Amino acid sequence: MTTLNDVRSPSTAPGRRPRTWSRDTAETKTLRVLRWAVVAVLLLVTVFPFYYMVTLSVRDIGSLIADPARVWPNLSEISFDTYRNVLASVADGGQGFAGFILTSGLVALGTVVLTLLIAVPGAYAVSRLQFFGRRQISALFLAVYLFPSILLAVPLFVFFTRLGLRGAIGVLLVVYVSQTIAVSIFMLRNYFQTIPESLEEAAALDGLGRFGIMWRISLPLAGPAIMSNALFVFMIAWNEFLFALLFLVEERDNWTVSLGLAQLSGSLEVPTTILMAGSVILTLPIILLFFGSERLLAEGLTAGSEK
């Protein structure tokens, strides 16, 4: 008589290995496939627009008009004349982007230097010194950063116009520093709070003053956060358009690269290839700077999140 114990399923029959699939294994394999699928979609969404922009910038305007939807350019039609036209000065028949890049670089670097000169000691003071209203000031820095900059555009425009400073590059430095210093202090304060106070106390026992402790102990340890903050401020100053338009629109020699690109996009006489070349010139430095310091930027931005 055959019993239930004698009935064997195909998976447990002699000579066959038992099935090793489990719910955990299935979920792991599924998530692994989905992860790469999501990564591929994100890469397509982010990389393809930039690739298409580069493609349009090197194509011949005649072939572009004839077949604008073609993604792969022919090697015979690739030309870099558009970049030479964009970078050449106006006197040479170009768009003058070389001067715009120089101005944007000087303004962005100046903004970074002035912001760090104020934000580093300010953040250290808020994180280490005990004074009345310390917590309220820390919250005030974040509130100032959240304040919409568009509301300050008209008052600042009227103020600098009455002073006769409209059109000067120094005005942009003042405005950019005032816009970035609050978030810089807030970010650096979080990092300084993660540095053990015992290190500073040991340095104080060795005879160092407050400035010496900050210079020799805190600043070297806060290097990643300071560098990431510098990159963050640089990208803001490089891409800013509103205040550059308000204060520099009448002085073409002092235009930034974002203002020059807006001039190209608003002109009906400028071919699409030249506009795309200007867009690549505006975007490429930030991309190279970001990927060249991606690890440093990620470490600095997240270093103060946990103690």
MARDREN-530314 format. One record per atom (N, C-alpha, C): x, y, z; residue in one letter. Coordinates in steps of 0.02 Angstrom, whole numbers, padded with zeros to 5 digits, always signed. Layout:
XYZA...
This chain:
+00043-00060+00000M+00000+00000+00000M+00044+00062+00000M+00028+00107-00043T+00069+00167-00050T+00044+00221-00001T+00090+00248+00036T+00074+00302+00083T+00096+00369+00055T+00076+00422+00089L+00095+00490+00068L+00169+00502+00073L+00202+00466+00121N+00274+00477+00129N+00313+00449+00070N+00281+00400+00033D+00316+00370-00023D+00311+00411-00087D+00264+00462-00085V+00255+00504-00144V+00307+00560-00142V+00348+00563-00192R+00400+00613-00194R+00385+00663-00251R+00396+00726-00236S+00387+00777-00287S+00446+00777-00333S+00438+00803-00395P+00494+00803-00442P+00555+00840-00416P+00544+00891-00373S+00601+00930-00349S+00641+00893-00297S+00609+00841-00264T+00645+00804-00212T+00659+00732-00232T+00647+00716-00295A+00659+00648-00318A+00733+00633-00318A+00750+00568-00312P+00821+00551-00312P+00855+00572-00377P+00916+00598-00370G+00955+00620-00428G+00943+00693-00446G+00897+00726-00413R+00885+00797-00427R+00901+00838-00365R+00933+00897-00379R+00950+00942-00324R+00887+00979-00301R+00879+00990-00238P+00820+01028-00215P+00822+01100-00240P+00764+01128-00249R+00760+01197-00274R+00787+01245-00220R+00834+01288-00242T+00867+01334-00194T+00839+01404-00196T+00789+01416-00239W+00760+01482-00243W+00719+01496-00180W+00727+01556-00154S+00688+01578-00097S+00662+01649-00112S+00621+01672-00068R+00593+01739-00077R+00649+01792-00075R+00695+01782-00028D+00750+01830-00023D+00794+01830-00086D+00807+01772-00113T+00847+01768-00174T+00811+01800-00233T+00747+01788-00239A+00708+01817-00294A+00707+01893-00288A+00697+01919-00227E+00695+01991-00218E+00764+02022-00233E+00817+01988-00212T+00884+02014-00224T+00899+02018-00299T+00882+01965-00335K+00895+01965-00407K+00851+02016-00443K+00789+02022-00422T+00744+02071-00453T+00768+02142-00441T+00787+02157-00379L+00811+02224-00363L+00877+02240-00399L+00918+02189-00409R+00980+02199-00445R+00967+02220-00517R+00918+02186-00548V+00900+02204-00617V+00868+02273-00619V+00822+02286-00572L+00789+02351-00571L+00838+02408-00558L+00889+02394-00517R+00938+02447-00502R+00973+02469-00565R+00997+02421-00605W+01031+02439-00666W+00983+02469-00717W+00921+02449-00716A+00872+02479-00761A+00860+02552-00743A+00854+02566-00678V+00844+02635-00655V+00906+02678-00671V+00966+02649-00660V+01027+02685-00676V+01031+02702-00750V+01011+02653-00792A+01013+02665-00864A+00964+02719-00885A+00904+02719-00855V+00855+02770-00872V+00879+02839-00850V+00908+02843-00789L+00933+02907-00765L+00990+02933-00808L+01035+02888-00828L+01089+02909-00872L+01063+02934-00938L+01013+02900-00965L+00984+02921-01028L+00952+02990-01022L+00916+03001-00967V+00882+03065-00958V+00931+03122-00947V+00986+03110-00912T+01033+03163-00896T+01087+03172-00949T+01111+03118-00979V+01167+03123-01025V+01143+03139-01096V+01087+03112-01116F+01065+03122-01186F+01054+03195-01204F+01022+03236-01161P+01015+03307-01180P+01083+03342-01192P+01132+03327-01149F+01197+03357-01159F+01230+03331-01222F+01223+03265-01235Y+01251+03237-01296Y+01219+03268-01358Y+01154+03276-01357Y+01119+03306-01414Y+01139+03379-01423Y+01151+03414-01369M+01174+03483-01372M+01243+03487-01405M+01288+03441-01385V+01354+03439-01416V+01349+03421-01490V+01305+03374-01506T+01296+03354-01576T+01272+03412-01618T+01224+03450-01593L+01199+03507-01631L+01252+03560-01640L+01297+03567-01591S+01347+03620-01594S+01401+03606-01646S+01411+03544-01666V+01464+03528-01714V+01436+03510-01782V+01371+03509-01791R+01341+03494-01856R+01339+03555-01900R+01339+03543-01964D+01331+03598-02013D+01259+03623-02011D+01250+03688-02016I+01183+03717-02010I+01138+03693-02067I+01167+03680-02126G+01126+03656-02181G+01098+03587-02169G+01140+03541-02146S+01116+03473-02131S+01070+03473-02070S+01080+03520-02024L+01036+03523-01966L+00966+03544-01987L+00961+03591-02032I+00895+03613-02055I+00862+03558-02096I+00901+03521-02135A+00873+03468-02176A+00850+03408-02135A+00888+03392-02082D+00871+03333-02041D+00886+03348-01968D+00842+03385-01934P+00857+03405-01865P+00850+03348-01814P+00815+03296-01831A+00803+03242-01782A+00858+03189-01783A+00905+03194-01828R+00958+03143-01831R+01004+03150-01771R+01014+03095-01735V+01054+03096-01674V+01128+03087-01688V+01146+03044-01736W+01216+03030-01749W+01240+03074-01807W+01289+03117-01795P+01314+03160-01850P+01362+03121-01894P+01365+03141-01957N+01414+03112-02002N+01482+03144-01990N+01535+03104-01996L+01601+03130-01983L+01619+03185-02033L+01592+03183-02092S+01609+03233-02142S+01579+03301-02127S+01527+03304-02086E+01494+03368-02072E+01514+03397-02005E+01555+03363-01967I+01577+03389-01902I+01624+03448-01912I+01608+03503-01879S+01648+03564-01885S+01648+03600-01818S+01705+03629-01801F+01711+03667-01739F+01714+03742-01752F+01690+03762-01810D+01689+03834-01826D+01642+03872-01780D+01589+03837-01757T+01542+03871-01713T+01575+03891-01647T+01620+03849-01622Y+01655+03866-01559Y+01704+03924-01571Y+01736+03925-01628R+01780+03981-01643R+01740+04046-01649R+01680+04040-01678N+01637+04099-01684N+01613+04124-01616N+01597+04077-01573V+01572+04096-01506V+01627+04127-01464V+01687+04100-01467L+01742+04125-01426L+01775+04187-01453L+01770+04199-01518A+01803+04258-01548A+01771+04322-01522A+01809+04375-01523S+01785+04440-01500S+01735+04469-01549S+01698+04519-01526V+01649+04551-01569V+01683+04587-01626V+01742+04616-01613A+01779+04650-01665A+01800+04603-01722A+01809+04539-01706D+01827+04489-01756D+01767+04454-01785D+01708+04477-01770G+01647+04447-01797G+01619+04391-01755G+01644+04382-01695G+01619+04328-01651G+01570+04353-01599G+01559+04311-01549Q+01511+04327-01496Q+01544+04351-01432Q+01610+04345-01427G+01646+04372-01369G+01641+04330-01307G+01631+04264-01313F+01622+04223-01254F+01687+04213-01215F+01744+04223-01247A+01808+04217-01210A+01811+04269-01155A+01790+04330-01169G+01788+04381-01118G+01735+04367-01065G+01678+04339-01087F+01626+04323-01039F+01649+04269-00990F+01685+04219-01016I+01711+04166-00973I+01760+04193-00922I+01803+04239-00945L+01852+04270-00899L+01816+04309-00844L+01766+04346-00863T+01728+04385-00812T+01692+04339-00764T+01660+04287-00789S+01625+04240-00745S+01673+04205-00698S+01731+04186-00725G+01781+04153-00682G+01806+04198-00627G+01820+04262-00643L+01843+04309-00592L+01789+04322-00540L+01728+04330-00562V+01673+04343-00515V+01662+04282-00471V+01662+04222-00500A+01650+04161-00461A+01706+04149-00411A+01769+04156-00432L+01825+04147-00387L+01826+04200-00332L+01811+04262-00350G+01808+04315-00299G+01753+04302-00249G+01696+04277-00273T+01641+04260-00227T+01661+04204-00179T+01697+04154-00205V+01719+04099-00162V+01767+04124-00109V+01815+04164-00128V+01865+04188-00080V+01833+04231-00026V+01792+04279-00046L+01761+04324+00003L+01712+04286+00048L+01675+04240+00019T+01627+04201+00059T+01663+04159+00111T+01717+04125+00092L+01752+04083+00140L+01788+04125+00193L+01814+04183+00174L+01847+04226+00223L+01799+04247+00279L+01736+04254+00262I+01686+04274+00312I+01653+04213+00344I+01638+04162+00303A+01598+04106+00327A+01638+04060+00373A+01703+04049+00359V+01741+04002+00401V+01747+04027+00473V+01771+04087+00486P+01772+04109+00556P+01702+04117+00586P+01653+04137+00544G+01585+04143+00570G+01556+04076+00591G+01566+04025+00550A+01541+03958+00567A+01577+03930+00628A+01642+03943+00632Y+01679+03918+00691Y+01654+03952+00754Y+01641+04017+00750A+01617+04053+00810A+01549+04028+00831A+01505+04014+00784V+01438+03991+00802V+01441+03921+00831V+01487+03879+00808S+01490+03810+00831S+01529+03802+00896S+01574+03848+00912R+01619+03838+00969R+01610+03890+01024R+01597+03951+01008L+01593+04003+01059L+01523+04005+01090L+01522+04019+01154Q+01460+04024+01191Q+01442+04098+01200Q+01385+04118+01172F+01363+04187+01178F+01287+04189+01176F+01259+04244+01195F+01186+04251+01199F+01156+04250+01129F+01103+04211+01120G+01069+04206+01057G+01104+04162+01006G+01146+04116+01030R+01185+04073+00984R+01140+04028+00942R+01091+03997+00972R+01046+03953+00934R+01002+03993+00886R+00979+04052+00907Q+00937+04092+00865Q+00975+04117+00803Q+01038+04133+00812I+01078+04156+00755I+01088+04099+00706I+01099+04039+00730S+01107+03981+00686S+01044+03970+00643S+00986+03976+00674A+00924+03969+00636A+00914+04028+00589A+00939+04087+00608L+00931+04146+00566L+00970+04139+00501L+01028+04107+00503F+01068+04097+00443F+01028+04056+00391F+00996+04004+00414L+00956+03962+00369L+00896+04001+00343L+00865+04041+00385A+00807+04080+00364A+00826+04131+00311A+00884+04161+00318V+00907+04209+00268V+00918+04175+00201V+00945+04115+00202Y+00956+04079+00139Y+00890+04061+00106Y+00839+04044+00145L+00774+04026+00117L+00734+04086+00093L+00758+04146+00108F+00723+04207+00086F+00731+04214+00011F+00677+04221-00028P+00682+04224-00101P+00724+04284-00124P+00773+04270-00166S+00816+04324-00190S+00780+04371-00237S+00726+04348-00270I+00691+04391-00316I+00660+04451-00281I+00645+04444-00216L+00617+04500-00179L+00669+04555-00167L+00733+04538-00170L+00785+04587-00159L+00808+04620-00224L+00783+04596-00280A+00808+04621-00344A+00794+04695-00354A+00732+04715-00344V+00713+04785-00356V+00746+04832-00306V+00745+04818-00239P+00780+04863-00193P+00855+04869-00208P+00888+04814-00224L+00959+04818-00239L+00972+04856-00304L+00928+04847-00353F+00935+04883-00415F+00929+04958-00404F+00880+04979-00366V+00871+05050-00351V+00930+05077-00310V+00953+05038-00261F+01007+05060-00217F+01071+05071-00256F+01092+05022-00296F+01155+05029-00332F+01149+05078-00391F+01089+05088-00417T+01080+05138-00469T+01090+05208-00442T+01063+05221-00383R+01072+05287-00352R+01144+05300-00331R+01181+05247-00316L+01252+05254-00299L+01295+05261-00362L+01266+05249-00420G+01303+05253-00482G+01350+05195-00494G+01335+05137-00463L+01378+05078-00468L+01351+05025-00515L+01296+05039-00547R+01268+04989-00592R+01313+04981-00653R+01329+04919-00669G+01376+04905-00723G+01445+04885-00700G+01457+04891-00634A+01522+04873-00606A+01521+04800-00584A+01577+04765-00597I+01581+04695-00578I+01581+04687-00502I+01609+04736-00467G+01611+04731-00394G+01542+04726-00363G+01492+04753-00396V+01423+04749-00370V+01401+04676-00367V+01418+04638-00418L+01400+04567-00418L+01433+04530-00361L+01496+04547-00346L+01531+04514-00291L+01494+04526-00225L+01473+04588-00213V+01437+04604-00151V+01372+04566-00147V+01335+04564-00203V+01269+04530-00203V+01278+04455-00196V+01326+04426-00232Y+01335+04353-00228Y+01358+04332-00159Y+01403+04370-00129V+01427+04352-00062V+01369+04355-00012V+01328+04406-00018S+01270+04412+00027S+01220+04355+00018S+01218+04326-00042Q+01172+04272-00056Q+01199+04204-00034Q+01264+04196-00032T+01293+04130-00018T+01322+04123+00052T+01334+04178+00085I+01369+04173+00150I+01326+04139+00203I+01260+04148+00200A+01217+04118+00251A+01219+04042+00248A+01210+04014+00188V+01211+03941+00182V+01281+03914+00195V+01333+03952+00179S+01401+03929+00192S+01413+03923+00267S+01392+03972+00304I+01400+03969+00377I+01360+03911+00406I+01300+03901+00381F+01258+03847+00406F+01290+03779+00393F+01317+03769+00333M+01347+03705+00315M+01412+03693+00354M+01454+03744+00358L+01518+03736+00393L+01508+03729+00468L+01457+03760+00495R+01444+03752+00566R+01429+03680+00584R+01391+03646+00542N+01376+03575+00554N+01439+03533+00554N+01487+03550+00512Y+01548+03511+00509Y+01592+03526+00570Y+01599+03588+00588F+01640+03605+00646F+01614+03572+00710F+01549+03561+00713Q+01520+03529+00772Q+01539+03456+00777Q+01559+03425+00722T+01579+03354+00723T+01652+03345+00745T+01691+03399+00746I+01761+03394+00768I+01762+03388+00844I+01794+03337+00872P+01795+03328+00945P+01826+03389+00980P+01792+03413+01031E+01819+03469+01069E+01881+03451+01109E+01890+03385+01121S+01949+03364+01159S+02014+03381+01122S+02012+03380+01055L+02071+03399+01017L+02088+03472+01028L+02039+03514+01029E+02051+03585+01040E+02072+03599+01113E+02044+03561+01158E+02064+03569+01228E+02136+03548+01239E+02157+03494+01206A+02227+03474+01211A+02273+03526+01181A+02253+03556+01126A+02294+03609+01096A+02297+03671+01141A+02242+03685+01176A+02242+03742+01222A+02289+03729+01281A+02292+03667+01304L+02339+03651+01358L+02412+03658+01336L+02424+03649+01270D+02492+03658+01244D+02509+03731+01232D+02463+03776+01246G+02478+03847+01242G+02450+03883+01182G+02411+03850+01140L+02382+03883+01082L+02322+03926+01102L+02316+03984+01070G+02258+04026+01080G+02201+04004+01036G+02146+04042+01039R+02087+04024+01000R+02102+04026+00925R+02137+04078+00902F+02153+04082+00831F+02201+04026+00810F+02250+04011+00852G+02296+03956+00836G+02262+03889+00834G+02214+03878+00878I+02176+03815+00878I+02136+03808+00813I+02103+03862+00793M+02064+03860+00732M+02109+03849+00671M+02167+03882+00670W+02211+03878+00611W+02247+03811+00606W+02269+03784+00662R+02310+03723+00661R+02271+03659+00672R+02213+03664+00704I+02175+03603+00720I+02111+03598+00679I+02068+03648+00685S+02001+03643+00656S+02002+03649+00580S+02039+03697+00553L+02038+03707+00481L+02066+03647+00442L+02122+03618+00462P+02144+03558+00425P+02094+03501+00427P+02061+03491+00485L+02011+03438+00489L+01948+03455+00449L+01934+03519+00441A+01875+03540+00403A+01890+03551+00330A+01948+03529+00306G+01967+03539+00236G+01916+03514+00185G+01892+03451+00191P+01841+03428+00142P+01778+03469+00141P+01754+03490+00200A+01693+03531+00202A+01705+03599+00171A+01763+03629+00183I+01778+03694+00155I+01784+03691+00079I+01816+03639+00054M+01823+03632-00018M+01756+03619-00052M+01715+03577-00022S+01649+03564-00051S+01606+03627-00049S+01612+03665+00004N+01575+03728+00008N+01600+03777-00045N+01665+03778-00057A+01693+03822-00109A+01666+03803-00177A+01661+03738-00192L+01633+03715-00256L+01560+03734-00262L+01524+03727-00208F+01453+03745-00208F+01443+03819-00223F+01482+03861-00191V+01477+03934-00202V+01499+03951-00273V+01551+03918-00298F+01575+03932-00366F+01521+03916-00417F+01486+03860-00410M+01434+03842-00457M+01376+03891-00455M+01359+03917-00396I+01306+03966-00390I+01325+04030-00426I+01386+04055-00413A+01408+04117-00444A+01418+04110-00519A+01439+04052-00542W+01451+04041-00613W+01385+04040-00653W+01333+04011-00625N+01270+04002-00661N+01219+04058-00649N+01233+04104-00603E+01184+04155-00585E+01169+04201-00644E+01105+04218-00652F+01085+04259-00710F+01047+04322-00691F+01004+04318-00640L+00958+04373-00626L+00995+04438-00610L+01040+04435-00561F+01075+04496-00540F+01125+04519-00593F+01154+04472-00630A+01197+04492-00686A+01158+04530-00738A+01097+04510-00750L+01055+04546-00798L+01037+04615-00773L+01023+04621-00709L+01002+04685-00681L+01058+04737-00682L+01119+04715-00664F+01172+04763-00653F+01221+04771-00711F+01224+04722-00756L+01276+04724-00808L+01248+04727-00879L+01183+04729-00887V+01154+04724-00954V+01176+04781-00999V+01191+04840-00969E+01210+04898-01010E+01284+04900-01024E+01324+04857-00992E+01396+04856-01002E+01416+04789-01031E+01416+04784-01097R+01428+04720-01129R+01498+04694-01115R+01546+04737-01105D+01615+04716-01091D+01620+04680-01024D+01572+04690-00979N+01573+04659-00913N+01523+04602-00907N+01495+04579-00962W+01446+04525-00958W+01477+04461-00933W+01436+04422-00898T+01455+04354-00879T+01433+04306-00934T+01454+04244-00928V+01440+04195-00981V+01366+04178-00983V+01331+04178-00926S+01259+04165-00926S+01221+04221-00960S+01243+04282-00951L+01211+04338-00984L+01224+04337-01059L+01284+04317-01079G+01299+04311-01150G+01258+04256-01183G+01247+04201-01148L+01206+04147-01176L+01134+04169-01183L+01109+04208-01136A+01040+04233-01142A+01033+04279-01202A+01086+04317-01217Q+01085+04360-01275Q+01082+04320-01339Q+01117+04263-01340L+01114+04219-01399L+01045+04189-01408L+01015+04166-01353S+00950+04132-01358S+00895+04181-01377S+00904+04245-01363G+00852+04294-01378G+00860+04326-01447G+00910+04306-01484S+00921+04335-01551S+00897+04288-01605S+00859+04315-01652L+00833+04275-01708L+00886+04265-01761L+00939+04305-01760E+00991+04301-01811E+01045+04249-01795E+01046+04224-01734V+01097+04177-01713V+01075+04107-01730V+01114+04069-01767P+01096+04000-01784P+01093+03956-01721P+01056+03901-01728T+01049+03855-01672T+01116+03823-01654T+01159+03812-01703T+01224+03781-01689T+01267+03825-01644T+01266+03890-01655I+01304+03936-01613I+01275+03939-01543I+01209+03939-01538L+01177+03938-01472L+01195+03876-01433L+01196+03818-01466M+01215+03756-01433M+01289+03757-01413M+01332+03786-01454A+01403+03792-01436A+01411+03835-01374A+01374+03890-01370G+01377+03931-01310G+01352+03895-01249G+01300+03853-01258S+01275+03814-01201S+01326+03763-01177S+01362+03732-01223V+01414+03684-01204V+01470+03720-01166V+01489+03778-01190I+01542+03816-01156I+01521+03836-01086I+01458+03853-01077L+01434+03870-01010L+01431+03810-00964L+01412+03752-00991T+01400+03693-00949T+01462+03652-00936T+01507+03648-00984L+01564+03602-00979L+01609+03616-00920L+01628+03678-00904P+01672+03689-00845P+01642+03663-00780P+01576+03672-00771I+01544+03648-00710I+01544+03572-00708I+01531+03540-00765I+01532+03467-00767I+01601+03439-00750I+01652+03467-00781L+01720+03444-00767L+01739+03457-00694L+01720+03515-00669L+01736+03531-00599L+01699+03485-00551L+01637+03469-00567F+01598+03426-00523F+01626+03355-00522F+01637+03326-00581F+01661+03257-00583F+01733+03252-00558F+01773+03305-00566G+01841+03303-00540G+01844+03305-00465G+01791+03330-00433S+01791+03335-00360S+01728+03305-00331S+01700+03255-00364E+01637+03224-00342E+01643+03194-00272E+01697+03157-00261R+01705+03125-00196R+01713+03176-00141R+01753+03228-00154L+01763+03279-00104L+01699+03317-00090L+01660+03330-00142L+01597+03365-00133L+01548+03324-00092L+01543+03259-00106A+01496+03216-00069A+01517+03209+00004A+01582+03202+00017E+01605+03196+00086E+01593+03260+00125E+01604+03316+00093G+01595+03379+00129G+01523+03395+00143G+01478+03378+00096L+01408+03395+00106L+01374+03350+00157L+01400+03289+00167T+01368+03242+00214T+01407+03234+00279T+01464+03267+00285A+01506+03255+00343A+01473+03279+00407A+01434+03332+00404G+01404+03358+00464G+01335+03331+00479G+01313+03281+00443S+01246+03254+00453S+01241+03210+00515S+01297+03178+00535E+01297+03136+00594E+01356+03154+00639E+01347+03144+00702K+01400+03157+00750K+01429+03092+00775K
